[in-house]
Each structure stands twice: as structure tokens, then as C-alpha cells.
Amino acid sequence: LEFRRVLFRSKQVEAASEKKEANSNGRYAIIICSLKKQSQVAQYFQENKDINPANVIKKNGYYMIYFNRGDNYQELVKEAKQMPKPYTEFWITQV
């Protein structure tokens, strides 16, 4: 199984994630992982149950697992920067 980026394996992230649900609307998304095959997505979620909330979008031939979406790019950057280390690898993309 090849992951381009694998993130979020922390009790701190799990606790923070319980505070809200992932927003599934908005022009931008905080991407935490991208996978080439749909079968990899199911396996990723099975192996990484502590990334709740997270959702999937398909873009440019990849299944992108995102933590949150929104219309305000700067607010998403602030939110993403508050993720605990070593889980600071992410990218924000327009969806």
C-alpha cells in the first residue's frame, strides 16, 4: 500500500476531532492524504480510525482524504497550523 502522505495518529488529534464534524462544504479543503485507488481508501480508514472526522473527495485521479473544508482559505490555514506535531504535514487545495 503506497500512501503519498500519511498523517493523524495521535490521541490529541482524536480528542480535537471529537469537538466538531468535518465540514463537507466549501471551495477549499485541508488534505491529509491522497491515494490512487478507492480500495486503498477503505484500507486507510480501517487502519487509521483515529482521524475522525475525515471525508473523501476525488480530484485529478486521486482520492483525497480531507480533514475540513471551507470558503475562507486563511481560516483553514490557521486551523491546519494548530494541528499537533508531528501532524503538521498537509496541503490546502481548491475543490
Secondary structure, 3 states (H helix, E strand, C coil): CCCCCCCCCCHHHHHHHCCCCCCCCCCEEEEEEEECCHHHHHHHHHHCHHHCCCEEEEECCEEEEEEEEECCHHHHHHHHHCCCCCCCCCEEEEC
